Amino acid sequence: MGFLYTLLANPAVFAQAKETTQKSSGLQQYGIFIIIGVMLLVFYFLIIVPQRKRAREMESLLSKIQVGDEVVTIGGVHGTVNELLEDKVVIEVDEGVNMTFSRAAIARNTTVHEEPDEEEAEEEEEPAEGTEEEPAGEPEETEGSSGEEAGGPEGGEKGGK
């Protein structure tokens, strides 16, 4: 107890303690804030970003479900989508056995929808330049064309005898 009394009663000990704390650098003063900031960034990139990515993927999955798709629920039930309601899905799990689930209960879609390539989609939308579609019916013959070119059986005898 005497040692503690001498420390408290001696003002020189307090003066020396103040001098050592005032000599600390700026990095030491703000070091804890820098460490906390780095930890928050690490948590953000390790936890929040992947969670948002999974949520976007799940939202995309649920919006792309169509009637006839084979799906798996979060409970492991496999079935085919028979009906889509606003927030529910009717799934046929066996012949004549329908179950109603919440859309959020769909874990994955096992049906693969083939999406056309961007180039193929553009070709289907616009025909190539310089080609015209022939109207339905008989193809027109141009002057100087023979029946053989058009595919007729007596095309070579067109001029007459």
Secondary structure, DSSP 8 states (H G I E B T S, - for coil): -HHHHHHHH-HHHHHHHHHHHHT--HHHHHHHHHHHHHHHHHHIIIIIHHHHHHHHHHHHHHHT--TT-EEEETT--EEEEEEE-SSEEEEEEETTEEEEEEGGGEEEE--------HHHHHHHHS--TT-----SSS----TT--HHHHT-TTGGGTT--
